[in-house]
Amino acid sequence: MTGSTNGDAVSCATRPYRVGFLLIENYTLMALASAIEPLRMANQLTGSELYTWQLLSIDGQPVHASDGVTLVPDAATGTSRDFDLVLVVAGIDVTQSFSSREVSWLRSLARKQVTLGALCTGAYVLASAGLLDGYGCSAHWECLAALQEGFPRVHCNNRLFTVDRDRMTCTGGEVPLHLMLNLLCSRHGQPLADAISDMFVCDRMREDSEQQPVPLRHQLAVAQPKLAEVAQLMEANIEEPIELRELAQLSGISRRQLERLFLKHLGCTPSRYYLKLRLDRARRLLKQTSCSIVEIASMCGFVSATHFSRCYRKYMGTPPRSARANVRPIHAMDQPAPMQAFELRSPASEALQRARAEPTFGVFTYTPLPDDQKSGSGTL
C-alpha cells in the first residue's frame, strides 16, 4: 500500500469534486460501477471526502440497467445543480433510449461550462445534443458506426478513452475504471492512483492511447461471413498458427479466393493480417506481463526470439523492449470552482462513514498537488 498510516481523516484543502451520473434507460451497470468505485476508494484511502457523486434521471424515477437491475436515482435533473463533472451512462439501444429532455438539460450544463463526459454508448447522447462537435470521441465499438454516420462533426476514434478539453468519453466494460484512475492521477498524483489500483487488484492503469479491440467478425460477419470466419480462426490460433491452405479448407473456399477477400476488404494478404494479429498480441504481452521476449515469441507463434524481434521491429517500428517503457500521457484536470452550496444528498458521505471500519481507512496521507506539479496541460 502506498502512503503512511494516519489514524485521523486527512483534511482536503478544497471542497469535494462533485460528479453526476445521468442514467439513460438500458444503461450498462458495469460501466457505472467501474466509474464510481475509484471515487469511493479515493475517499476511503485518504479518509477525506475528496469526491461526491449522485445518480440522476430526467424525472427522478427508477432507471433499468441492461441486465434488468433497477436503480432509484438520488435526484431528478431539474433539482440538481453545481456539478463539476456530469457523465452520461448509456448502454444498449441508445438511439431509442433518451429524449429531448436529457438533451436540453445537457445543453444547459454546457452553457454553464460544466465538464461533460460519457461512458459506454453515452457519447451518442452528447453527440445528439451537439456537444461533441469538433471534439475527439471514444465510444463502445457497437456504437461507433452510428456515431460516425450520424454526426460527421464528431472526431470519432477507436481509443479506450479520450479527454479533449472539457469533454471526456470512454468505451464500456471496465474501461471507465481506467478513465477515472487517470482523472485521479492528474488531480492527486500517481501514488494515490496506484494505491487505488492495488485495492481493486488492477495490475496497471491502461493508457488512453490504447485501442479497444473491435472484433473483425462484428465488422464483417454480415457482409463477408467467410472472411470473418477465417479471421476468427486466426484469433483463436495465435500460439500455433494455421497454414493458409488449411484455413481456406476449414472455411470452405480456395486459397486464391481467400487471398482475394483479404486484399479487397482488408487491403493486405492473409499472411500479413495473421502476422499483425500475432504482433498485436505480443505487444499486449510485453506491456502487461513480465514474460521474457523468448517466452512471448513462443506464445505468439514465432520460431525464435530473433525472428520475433526482427518482425516486431519491421512492423512496429521499434524493438520489443521499447514496448516496456513506462511512458503514459496523463491529462490534467483544473481545480474545481470555489465552494458553493450543494444541498442534494450524496451517497459519498454515507459510503465514507461506513468505510471508517475498514483497515484501509485513512492510510494514505493525502497532500493536494500544487498547480505546477499537476500532470498534463490544457485539458479539463
C-alpha positions as CSV (number, residue, x, y, z in Angstrom):
1,M,0.0,0.0,0.0
2,T,1.3,3.4,-0.9
3,G,1.4,6.1,1.7
4,S,1.8,6.1,5.5
5,T,-0.7,5.2,8.3
6,N,-2.7,8.1,9.5
7,G,-5.4,7.4,12.1
8,D,-7.2,10.7,11.6
9,A,-9.1,11.7,8.5
10,V,-6.9,13.7,6.2
11,S,-8.5,17.1,5.5
12,C,-8.9,18.2,1.9
13,A,-7.8,21.7,1.0
14,T,-10.7,22.2,-1.4
15,R,-14.4,21.2,-1.3
16,P,-15.3,17.8,-2.8
17,Y,-15.2,17.4,-6.5
18,R,-18.9,16.8,-7.5
19,V,-19.8,14.2,-10.1
20,G,-23.2,13.5,-11.5
21,F,-24.1,10.3,-13.4
22,L,-27.0,10.7,-15.8
23,L,-28.6,7.3,-16.2
24,I,-30.1,6.6,-19.6
25,E,-32.6,3.7,-19.8
26,N,-30.9,0.4,-20.5
27,Y,-27.5,1.8,-19.3
28,T,-24.6,-0.6,-18.6
29,L,-24.3,-1.3,-14.9
30,M,-20.7,-2.4,-15.2
31,A,-19.6,0.9,-16.7
32,L,-21.4,2.8,-14.0
33,A,-19.8,0.8,-11.1
34,S,-16.4,1.0,-12.7
35,A,-16.6,4.8,-12.7
36,I,-18.0,5.2,-9.2
37,E,-15.8,2.8,-7.3
38,P,-12.4,4.6,-7.8
39,L,-14.0,7.8,-6.4
40,R,-15.2,5.8,-3.3
41,M,-11.8,4.3,-2.8
42,A,-10.1,7.7,-3.1
43,N,-12.2,8.9,-0.2
44,Q,-11.6,5.7,1.8
45,L,-7.9,5.7,1.4
46,T,-7.4,9.3,2.2
47,G,-10.1,9.4,4.9
48,S,-11.4,12.6,3.2
49,E,-14.4,13.3,1.1
50,L,-12.5,14.3,-2.0
51,Y,-15.4,13.3,-4.2
52,T,-19.2,13.2,-4.0
53,W,-21.4,11.6,-6.6
54,Q,-25.1,11.4,-7.4
55,L,-27.2,9.2,-9.7
56,L,-29.6,11.2,-11.8
57,S,-32.5,10.6,-14.1
58,I,-34.5,13.1,-16.0
59,D,-37.6,12.8,-13.7
60,G,-36.1,11.1,-10.6
61,Q,-37.8,7.9,-11.4
62,P,-36.1,4.4,-11.3
63,V,-34.0,3.5,-14.3
64,H,-33.5,0.0,-15.6
65,A,-30.0,-1.3,-16.5
66,S,-29.4,-3.5,-19.4
67,D,-29.2,-6.5,-17.1
68,G,-32.6,-5.8,-15.6
69,V,-31.3,-4.3,-12.3
70,T,-33.4,-1.2,-11.3
71,L,-31.8,1.7,-9.5
72,V,-33.6,4.6,-7.8
73,P,-31.6,7.8,-8.6
74,D,-30.7,10.3,-5.9
75,A,-32.3,13.2,-7.7
76,A,-34.0,14.4,-10.8
77,T,-32.0,16.6,-13.2
78,G,-34.3,19.5,-12.6
79,T,-33.4,19.6,-8.9
80,S,-29.7,19.1,-9.3
81,R,-27.0,21.8,-9.7
82,D,-23.4,22.7,-9.1
83,F,-21.7,19.7,-10.6
84,D,-18.1,19.8,-11.7
85,L,-18.5,16.9,-14.0
86,V,-21.5,15.1,-15.4
87,L,-21.2,11.7,-17.1
88,V,-23.9,10.2,-19.3
89,V,-24.2,6.5,-18.8
90,A,-25.9,4.5,-21.5
91,G,-25.9,1.0,-22.9
92,I,-28.0,-1.0,-25.3
93,D,-30.4,0.6,-27.8
94,V,-29.1,4.0,-27.0
95,T,-30.6,5.7,-30.1
96,Q,-34.1,5.0,-28.7
97,S,-33.4,5.3,-25.0
98,F,-33.3,9.1,-24.4
99,S,-35.5,12.1,-25.1
100,S,-35.2,15.8,-25.9
101,R,-35.4,16.4,-22.1
102,E,-32.0,14.9,-21.5
103,V,-30.6,16.7,-24.5
104,S,-31.9,20.1,-23.2
105,W,-30.5,19.5,-19.7
106,L,-27.1,18.6,-21.0
107,R,-27.0,21.7,-23.2
108,S,-27.9,23.9,-20.2
109,L,-24.9,22.4,-18.4
110,A,-22.6,23.1,-21.3
111,R,-23.7,26.7,-21.2
112,K,-22.7,26.8,-17.6
113,Q,-19.3,25.4,-18.6
114,V,-19.7,22.1,-16.7
115,T,-17.3,19.4,-17.8
116,L,-19.3,16.7,-19.6
117,G,-18.5,13.1,-20.4
118,A,-19.9,9.8,-21.4
119,L,-19.5,6.1,-20.6
120,C,-20.0,3.2,-23.0
121,T,-22.6,4.4,-25.6
122,G,-23.4,7.6,-23.8
123,A,-21.4,9.6,-26.3
124,Y,-24.3,9.2,-28.7
125,V,-26.5,11.2,-26.3
126,L,-23.8,14.0,-26.1
127,A,-23.4,14.0,-29.9
128,S,-27.2,14.3,-30.3
129,A,-27.1,17.4,-28.2
130,G,-24.4,18.8,-30.4
131,L,-21.9,18.8,-27.5
132,L,-19.2,16.7,-29.2
133,D,-18.9,18.7,-32.4
134,G,-15.2,19.3,-33.0
135,Y,-14.2,17.0,-30.1
136,G,-12.3,13.7,-30.1
137,C,-14.6,11.0,-29.0
138,S,-14.3,7.4,-27.8
139,A,-17.3,5.0,-27.5
140,H,-18.0,1.3,-27.4
141,W,-17.3,-0.2,-30.8
142,E,-21.0,-1.2,-31.2
143,C,-21.9,2.5,-31.2
144,L,-19.1,3.9,-33.3
145,A,-20.7,3.2,-36.7
146,A,-23.9,5.1,-35.6
147,L,-21.8,8.0,-34.3
148,Q,-19.7,8.3,-37.4
149,E,-22.7,8.1,-39.7
150,G,-25.0,10.4,-37.8
151,F,-22.5,13.0,-36.5
152,P,-19.8,13.8,-39.1
153,R,-18.5,16.8,-37.0
154,V,-17.5,14.4,-34.1
155,H,-14.0,13.2,-34.4
156,C,-14.6,9.5,-33.5
157,N,-11.6,7.3,-32.7
158,N,-11.1,3.7,-31.5
159,R,-9.2,4.6,-28.4
160,L,-10.2,3.3,-25.0
161,F,-11.0,6.8,-23.7
162,T,-10.5,10.4,-24.8
163,V,-10.1,13.5,-22.8
164,D,-10.4,16.6,-25.1
165,R,-10.6,19.9,-23.3
166,D,-13.9,19.9,-21.3
167,R,-15.1,16.6,-22.7
168,M,-14.2,13.1,-21.6
169,T,-15.6,10.0,-23.3
170,C,-14.8,6.3,-23.0
171,T,-15.7,2.8,-24.1
172,G,-17.6,0.3,-22.0
173,G,-16.9,-2.6,-19.7
174,E,-14.2,-1.9,-17.1
175,V,-12.6,0.9,-19.1
176,P,-14.3,3.6,-17.1
177,L,-12.2,2.4,-14.2
178,H,-9.1,3.4,-16.1
179,L,-10.6,6.7,-17.2
180,M,-11.2,7.6,-13.6
181,L,-7.8,6.4,-12.4
182,N,-6.3,8.8,-15.0
183,L,-8.5,11.6,-13.6
184,L,-7.5,10.8,-10.1
185,C,-3.8,10.6,-11.1
186,S,-3.9,14.0,-12.7
187,R,-5.7,15.7,-9.8
188,H,-3.9,14.0,-6.9
189,G,-0.7,12.3,-8.2
190,Q,0.4,8.8,-9.2
191,P,0.8,7.3,-5.7
192,L,-2.9,7.6,-4.9
193,A,-3.9,6.2,-8.3
194,D,-1.5,3.3,-7.7
195,A,-3.0,2.7,-4.2
196,I,-6.5,2.6,-5.7
197,S,-5.3,0.2,-8.4
198,D,-3.9,-2.1,-5.7
199,M,-7.2,-2.1,-3.8
200,F,-9.0,-3.2,-7.0
201,V,-6.4,-5.9,-7.9
202,C,-5.8,-3.9,-11.1
203,D,-2.2,-4.5,-12.2
204,R,-1.9,-1.3,-14.3
205,M,-3.6,1.8,-15.5
206,R,-4.4,1.5,-19.1
207,E,-3.4,4.3,-21.4
208,D,-5.9,6.5,-23.3
209,S,-3.9,5.8,-26.5
210,E,-4.6,2.1,-26.4
211,Q,-7.1,0.8,-28.9
212,Q,-10.2,-1.0,-28.0
213,P,-10.4,-4.5,-29.6
214,V,-13.1,-4.4,-32.3
215,P,-13.9,-8.0,-33.4
216,L,-13.4,-8.3,-37.1
217,R,-16.3,-10.8,-37.1
218,H,-18.6,-7.9,-35.9
219,Q,-17.5,-5.7,-38.8
220,L,-17.7,-8.4,-41.5
221,A,-20.0,-11.1,-40.2
222,V,-22.9,-9.9,-42.3
223,A,-21.2,-8.7,-45.5
224,Q,-18.3,-11.2,-45.6
225,P,-19.1,-14.2,-43.4
226,K,-16.2,-16.3,-44.8
227,L,-13.7,-13.6,-44.2
228,A,-15.0,-13.2,-40.6
229,E,-14.8,-17.0,-40.1
230,V,-11.1,-17.1,-41.2
231,A,-10.3,-14.1,-39.0
232,Q,-11.9,-15.8,-36.0
233,L,-9.8,-18.9,-36.7
234,M,-6.7,-16.8,-36.8
235,E,-7.5,-15.0,-33.5
236,A,-8.1,-18.4,-31.8
237,N,-4.8,-19.9,-33.1
238,I,-2.0,-17.4,-32.2
239,E,0.5,-19.7,-30.5
240,E,0.3,-22.3,-33.2
241,P,-0.6,-20.5,-36.4
242,I,-2.6,-22.4,-39.0
243,E,-1.3,-22.6,-42.6
244,L,-3.2,-20.6,-45.1
245,R,-4.1,-23.7,-47.1
246,E,-5.7,-25.3,-44.0
247,L,-7.5,-22.0,-43.2
248,A,-9.0,-22.0,-46.7
249,Q,-10.1,-25.6,-46.4
250,L,-11.7,-25.1,-43.0
251,S,-13.7,-22.1,-44.3
252,G,-14.7,-24.0,-47.5
253,I,-13.1,-21.7,-50.1
254,S,-9.9,-21.9,-52.1
255,R,-6.7,-20.2,-51.0
256,R,-6.9,-17.9,-54.1
257,Q,-10.4,-16.8,-53.1
258,L,-9.2,-16.3,-49.5
259,E,-6.4,-14.0,-50.7
260,R,-8.7,-12.0,-52.9
261,L,-11.1,-11.5,-50.0
262,F,-8.3,-10.2,-47.7
263,L,-6.9,-7.9,-50.4
264,K,-10.3,-6.5,-51.3
265,H,-11.7,-5.9,-47.8
266,L,-8.6,-5.5,-45.6
267,G,-6.0,-4.3,-48.1
268,C,-3.5,-6.9,-47.2
269,T,-2.7,-10.6,-47.7
270,P,-3.9,-13.2,-45.2
271,S,-0.3,-13.8,-44.1
272,R,0.2,-10.1,-43.4
273,Y,-3.0,-9.9,-41.4
274,Y,-2.2,-13.0,-39.4
275,L,1.2,-11.6,-38.6
276,K,-0.3,-8.4,-37.4
277,L,-2.6,-10.3,-35.1
278,R,0.3,-12.1,-33.6
279,L,2.4,-8.9,-33.2
280,D,-0.5,-7.1,-31.6
281,R,-0.8,-9.9,-29.1
282,A,2.9,-9.8,-28.5
283,R,2.7,-6.0,-27.8
284,R,0.0,-6.5,-25.2
285,L,2.0,-9.2,-23.5
286,L,5.1,-7.0,-23.5
287,K,3.2,-4.2,-21.8
288,Q,1.1,-6.3,-19.5
289,T,3.3,-9.2,-18.4
290,S,6.8,-9.8,-17.2
291,C,7.3,-12.7,-19.6
292,S,10.6,-12.8,-21.4
293,I,10.9,-12.0,-25.0
294,V,11.8,-15.6,-25.7
295,E,8.6,-16.7,-24.0
296,I,6.5,-14.1,-25.8
297,A,7.9,-15.1,-29.1
298,S,6.8,-18.7,-28.4
299,M,3.4,-17.7,-27.2
300,C,2.8,-15.7,-30.4
301,G,3.9,-18.4,-32.8
302,F,7.4,-17.3,-33.8
303,V,10.1,-19.9,-34.3
304,S,12.7,-17.9,-32.4
305,A,13.2,-14.7,-30.4
306,T,15.5,-13.4,-33.2
307,H,12.7,-13.9,-35.8
308,F,10.2,-12.3,-33.5
309,S,12.4,-9.3,-32.7
310,R,13.1,-8.8,-36.4
311,C,9.4,-8.9,-37.4
312,Y,8.4,-6.7,-34.4
313,R,10.9,-4.0,-35.3
314,K,9.9,-4.1,-39.0
315,Y,6.2,-3.8,-38.5
316,M,6.0,-1.8,-35.2
317,G,9.0,0.5,-35.9
318,T,10.6,-0.1,-32.6
319,P,12.3,-3.1,-30.9
320,P,10.2,-5.3,-28.5
321,R,12.0,-3.9,-25.4
322,S,10.7,-0.4,-26.1
323,A,7.1,-1.6,-25.5
324,R,8.0,-1.9,-21.9
325,A,9.0,1.7,-21.4
326,N,6.8,3.1,-18.7
327,V,5.5,6.2,-20.6
328,R,2.0,7.2,-20.0
329,P,0.5,10.5,-21.1
330,I,-1.9,11.9,-18.5
331,H,-4.5,14.6,-18.9
332,A,-4.8,17.3,-16.3
333,M,-8.0,18.4,-14.7
334,D,-8.3,22.0,-13.5
335,Q,-9.0,22.7,-9.9
336,P,-12.8,22.9,-9.1
337,A,-14.5,26.2,-8.7
338,P,-14.8,27.8,-5.2
339,M,-17.0,26.3,-2.6
340,Q,-20.7,26.5,-3.3
341,A,-23.8,25.1,-1.7
342,F,-24.6,21.5,-2.6
343,E,-27.9,20.7,-1.0
344,L,-28.7,17.4,-2.5
345,R,-28.0,14.2,-0.7
346,S,-24.8,12.4,-1.9
347,P,-24.1,8.7,-1.3
348,A,-20.4,9.6,-0.9
349,S,-20.8,10.8,2.7
350,E,-22.6,7.6,3.7
351,A,-20.0,5.4,2.0
352,L,-17.2,7.3,3.7
353,Q,-18.9,6.9,7.1
354,R,-19.2,3.1,6.5
355,A,-15.6,2.9,5.4
356,R,-14.3,4.1,8.8
357,A,-14.4,0.5,9.9
358,E,-12.2,-0.7,7.1
359,P,-8.5,-1.2,7.9
360,T,-7.5,0.9,4.9
361,F,-9.4,3.9,6.0
362,G,-7.1,7.0,6.0
363,V,-3.9,5.0,5.4
364,F,-2.9,7.3,2.5
365,T,-1.5,10.6,3.6
366,Y,-3.0,13.0,1.0
367,T,-1.5,16.3,0.3
368,P,-3.1,18.3,-2.6
369,L,-0.8,18.8,-5.5
370,P,0.3,22.3,-6.3
371,D,-0.8,23.5,-9.7
372,D,2.7,23.4,-11.2
373,Q,3.0,19.7,-10.3
374,K,-0.2,18.5,-11.9
375,S,0.4,16.4,-15.0
376,G,-0.8,17.4,-18.5
377,S,-1.9,20.8,-19.7
378,G,-4.9,22.5,-21.2
379,T,-7.4,19.7,-20.6
380,L,-10.5,19.6,-18.3
